[in-house]
Structures are given as C-alpha cells and as structure tokens.
C-alpha cells in the first residue's frame, strides 16, 4: 500500500507596490471576486484573506495593502499591515510588473525583505502587455537584487498563472485545515458589501475623491426574501460630497445600483441598499474612524 499523502496547509502573503495587481491575483486564485480592483493605486486598505481549498491542501492567501511611502496616518497603518505579514506566513509572493524595470518602490520592498527568513517567490505580472523577449533581462535584473526561491511570469488579469498554485501547494508544510472547505474568505458580509460600494466610488468618481472615501455599513438586516442594508459613504469635504451625490443624485444612484447588483451575485440574495453621504473632515488621521473601517485593529 502506498503511503498516504499528508494534508498540507499554510499562509501566503501577497505583497508589492500599489497597483501591481495583487487583488486581481487573489480573485484569480479564488476564481471568485472578494477583493476590489481598480486602475487607481492604493485600492486595498485592509488585510484580506482568501482561501483556496484542494483535496490535499488548504492555502490561505493574504492580500495586503500596497507598500508605499505613507502620506497619512491611514497609509502608515496600511503599510505596517503589509509588513507585519512577513513573519506570519509560510511563503511570500512578491508581485512586480513586467512593463517596467525594478524601480525605487520595488527596491524599497526588497530592502524590507533583507532579514526575512520566509521564502519569497517573485511573480512578474502583466506579461500580456510585453514582448516575451523582454522577460529574460527583467528576470536577470531582479535575480541580482534578491535570492528569490522562484521567479514566475504571470498574467493575473487573463488568468494565466501557469503552475503557480501547484508550486505553492508543494511549498506548504504539513498541517491542519484552518477553515471549512466551503469557505473562501474570513471577511464578514458587511465588509464585502462596504468594499463593493467603495469600489464603485473608485471607478466612477474623479481624482482624489476615492482616497477621501470610507464606507461604513450602519445596518444589515436579513429577512426571508431580502437583505436590507443601510450604508454611509464618508468624504472629507463638502465639494466631494456633491461629486459623490452627483446632479439630482444620479452618481449616488449609479454607485448604489452597481454595488447592489454585485452584492446580490456574491451573497445569493436580493438586496435593498440605501446610501447616504456624510462629511467627516480629516478622517484619515482619526484613529477611531480607522478602527471603525477595520484598518486599525485591536491587538
């Protein structure tokens, strides 16, 4: 009788500069959307767990905020959230872009990894945007800067991950199943809905508006045939409030409709969504507010 294969499990941190495709990668790995995506940097603010279950393994991926130079107290907490995962995981996936050589932002992250004992796999993302001949020099350049466990070219947007999941699975230690095999995230439904609303603000408003926006679910009431949700979109200035509401409320209605449609698909229930917009000046410096939206957590 062949020896029974041991169950493998572990935690994997996804790190990189803002807007390199970390959330797109997580959604691709899960084959389902749980992390919001945008063409704007710094979309992800919280540490989000995504769970990939296989017959012989469970891989828990941590999508972290982009590592960057903080400009607000909120950004400081975001970056520290990402850096803290280094010592909490079994493997680190470092995402970089195929479209440009390693820059100061990539080097800053590499420097933060200098004393890390956890294996680091470099993923060169967005290979669909470059000629294949450009990849080898890029791989060689990164190889001179850090001793990566492996270097794998991928396109998260197109779902082209090659053998990435198999490679990660082989690197996981023997261990238990940390979550039920039908669970794909540790985030509560309230958080997911708030993030979907924030994503629509990111997508449909201009310039600085998304970065000045926070969403808090005030009430979420499940009834037999419908879930009723009341949410507040916070901004920092009256002028921003006007933009989010839009002429005759058209922008707010659009944000609400699109968020509701996605939430219904994700939660599998009809949703009645009510949105309000409120001004809270300098909320990104307010630790109590940051705690309310989950960026600051109790230790």
C-alpha positions in Angstrom: 0.0 0.0 0.0 1.4 3.4 -0.9 1.9 5.8 1.9 -1.0 8.2 2.4 -0.1 11.7 1.3 -0.2 14.2 4.2 -2.5 17.2 4.1 -0.7 20.4 3.5 -1.8 23.9 4.6 -0.3 27.3 5.2 -0.5 31.0 4.8 0.8 33.1 1.8 1.3 36.8 1.8 0.8 38.8 -1.5 3.0 41.9 -1.4 4.1 44.6 -3.9 3.8 48.2 -4.8 0.4 49.8 -5.2 -1.5 48.9 -8.3 0.7 45.9 -9.4 -2.3 43.5 -9.5 -2.4 41.9 -6.0 -6.2 42.0 -5.7 -6.6 40.8 -9.2 -4.3 37.9 -8.5 -6.2 37.0 -5.3 -9.5 37.0 -7.2 -7.9 34.8 -9.9 -6.6 32.3 -7.4 -10.0 32.0 -5.8 -11.9 32.0 -9.2 -14.3 34.5 -7.5 -14.2 38.1 -6.6 -13.7 39.1 -3.0 -11.1 41.9 -3.3 -12.0 45.1 -5.0 -9.9 46.1 -8.0 -9.3 49.5 -9.7 -6.8 51.1 -12.0 -6.0 53.5 -9.2 -3.2 52.7 -6.7 -3.9 52.0 -3.0 -7.3 50.5 -3.6 -6.7 47.8 -1.0 -6.7 49.1 2.6 -7.2 46.1 4.7 -5.6 42.7 5.1 -8.0 40.3 3.2 -7.8 36.5 3.5 -8.7 34.4 0.5 -8.9 30.6 0.9 -8.1 28.1 -1.8 -9.2 24.5 -1.0 -7.9 21.4 -2.8 -8.4 17.7 -1.9 -5.0 17.5 -0.3 -4.3 21.1 0.8 -5.7 24.4 2.0 -3.8 27.6 1.0 -4.7 30.8 2.8 -3.7 33.9 0.8 -3.3 37.3 2.4 -3.9 40.3 0.1 -2.1 43.2 1.6 -2.2 47.0 1.0 0.4 48.2 -1.4 3.7 49.1 0.2 4.5 52.7 -0.3 5.7 55.9 1.4 2.9 56.9 3.8 1.3 60.3 3.5 -1.4 60.0 6.1 -1.9 58.1 9.4 -4.2 55.8 7.4 -1.4 55.0 5.0 1.0 54.3 7.9 -1.3 51.6 9.3 -1.8 50.2 5.8 1.9 49.8 5.1 2.5 48.3 8.6 -0.3 45.8 8.0 1.6 44.5 4.9 5.0 44.4 6.6 3.6 42.5 9.7 2.6 39.6 7.5 6.3 38.8 6.8 6.6 36.9 10.0 3.1 35.3 10.0 3.3 33.3 6.8 4.9 30.3 5.2 5.5 31.9 1.8 5.7 35.4 0.4 4.5 36.2 -3.2 6.2 39.5 -4.3 4.4 41.0 -7.3 6.3 43.2 -9.8 5.3 44.5 -13.2 6.6 43.1 -16.5 6.1 46.5 -18.1 8.9 48.3 -16.3 12.3 47.5 -14.7 12.6 47.4 -10.9 12.4 50.9 -9.6 12.8 52.6 -6.2 9.5 51.2 -5.0 10.5 47.6 -5.8 13.9 48.2 -4.2 12.3 49.5 -1.1 10.3 46.3 -0.7 13.3 44.2 -1.4 15.2 46.1 1.3 12.3 45.3 3.8 12.8 41.6 2.9 16.5 41.6 3.7 16.2 40.0 7.1 13.2 37.8 6.3 13.7 34.0 6.5 10.4 33.2 4.8 10.9 32.0 1.2 9.9 34.7 -1.4 8.6 33.9 -4.8 8.7 36.7 -7.4 5.8 36.9 -9.7 6.3 39.1 -12.7 2.8 40.2 -13.5 1.1 41.7 -16.6 3.2 39.6 -19.1 0.3 40.0 -21.5 1.5 43.6 -22.0 5.1 42.9 -23.1 7.1 41.0 -25.7 8.4 37.7 -24.3 11.9 38.7 -25.2 11.7 41.5 -22.6 11.2 39.0 -19.7 14.6 37.3 -19.5 16.5 40.6 -18.9 13.9 41.6 -16.3 14.3 38.2 -14.5 18.1 38.6 -14.6 17.9 42.1 -13.1 15.6 41.0 -10.3 17.9 38.0 -9.6 20.8 40.3 -8.9 18.8 42.1 -6.2 17.5 39.2 -4.1 17.7 35.5 -3.8 14.2 34.5 -4.7 13.0 31.0 -4.2 11.4 31.1 -7.7 10.6 33.6 -10.3 7.3 33.0 -12.2 5.9 35.2 -15.1 2.1 35.5 -14.8 -0.9 37.5 -16.1 -3.4 37.7 -13.3 -5.9 39.7 -15.4 -6.0 37.0 -18.1 -5.9 34.1 -15.5 -2.6 32.9 -16.8 -0.9 31.6 -13.7 0.9 28.6 -15.2 1.8 26.1 -12.4 1.7 28.7 -9.7 -0.9 27.0 -7.5 0.9 23.6 -7.8 4.2 25.3 -6.9 2.7 27.0 -3.8 1.0 23.8 -2.7 4.3 21.9 -2.8 5.9 24.6 -0.6 3.2 24.3 2.1 4.1 22.4 5.3 2.0 19.5 6.6 -0.8 21.0 8.7 -4.5 21.1 9.5 -7.4 22.6 7.6 -7.7 26.0 9.2 -11.1 26.9 7.7 -14.2 24.8 6.5 -13.6 23.6 2.9 -16.5 25.7 1.6 -15.2 29.0 3.0 -13.3 31.3 0.7 -12.7 34.3 2.9 -12.6 35.3 6.6 -14.2 38.7 6.0 -17.8 39.2 7.1 -20.5 40.0 4.6 -20.7 43.6 5.9 -17.0 44.2 4.9 -17.5 42.7 1.5 -20.5 44.9 0.8 -18.7 48.0 2.0 -15.8 47.2 -0.2 -18.0 46.8 -3.3 -19.6 50.2 -2.6 -16.1 51.7 -2.2 -15.0 50.1 -5.5 -17.8 51.8 -7.4 -16.8 55.1 -5.9 -13.2 54.4 -7.1 -14.4 53.6 -10.5 -16.9 56.4 -11.2 -15.6 59.5 -9.4 -12.6 61.6 -10.2 -9.0 62.1 -9.0 -8.7 62.5 -5.2 -12.3 61.5 -4.4 -11.7 57.8 -3.9 -8.8 58.3 -1.4 -11.0 60.6 0.7 -13.8 58.0 0.9 -14.7 55.5 3.5 -17.8 53.3 3.7 -19.4 52.0 6.9 -22.4 49.6 6.9 -24.8 51.1 9.5 -27.3 48.3 9.4 -27.6 44.9 7.7 -30.8 43.1 8.3 -31.6 39.7 6.8 -35.2 38.9 6.1 -36.6 35.7 4.5 -36.7 37.1 0.9 -34.4 40.2 1.1 -31.4 41.7 2.9 -31.8 45.4 3.8 -28.6 47.4 4.0 -28.0 50.9 5.1 -24.6 52.4 4.4 -22.8 55.7 4.8 -20.1 57.0 2.4 -17.8 59.4 4.3 -15.9 62.1 2.5 -13.6 64.9 3.8 -15.1 68.0 2.1 -18.5 69.4 1.1 -17.3 69.6 -2.5 -16.5 65.9 -2.5 -20.0 65.2 -1.1 -21.5 67.0 -4.1 -19.5 65.0 -6.6 -20.4 61.6 -5.0 -24.1 62.5 -4.9 -24.0 64.0 -8.4 -26.5 66.0 -10.3 -30.0 65.2 -9.0 -28.5 62.3 -7.1 -27.5 60.4 -10.3 -24.0 59.5 -9.3 -25.1 58.1 -5.9 -27.8 56.1 -7.6 -25.4 54.7 -10.1 -22.9 53.7 -7.3 -25.7 52.1 -5.3 -27.2 50.2 -8.3 -23.9 48.7 -9.4 -22.8 47.8 -5.9 -26.2 46.2 -5.2 -26.0 44.1 -8.3 -22.6 42.7 -7.5 -23.5 42.1 -3.8 -26.6 40.1 -4.9 -24.4 37.8 -7.0 -21.9 37.4 -4.2 -24.4 36.8 -1.4 -27.0 35.0 -3.4 -29.9 37.1 -2.1 -32.0 40.1 -3.2 -30.7 43.3 -1.6 -32.3 46.6 -0.8 -29.5 49.1 -0.4 -29.8 52.7 1.0 -26.8 55.0 0.7 -26.1 58.3 2.4 -23.1 60.6 2.0 -21.6 62.5 5.0 -18.7 64.8 5.5 -16.1 64.0 8.2 -13.1 66.2 7.9 -9.6 64.6 8.0 -11.0 61.2 8.8 -7.8 59.6 7.5 -6.0 61.0 10.6 -8.7 59.9 13.0 -7.8 56.6 14.7 -11.3 56.0 15.9 -12.6 56.2 12.3 -9.8 54.0 11.1 -10.8 51.5 13.7 -14.4 51.6 12.5 -13.5 50.7 9.0 -11.1 48.0 10.1 -7.8 49.5 9.2 -6.7 49.7 12.8 -7.5 46.5 14.7 -7.2 45.6 18.4 -4.0 43.6 19.0 
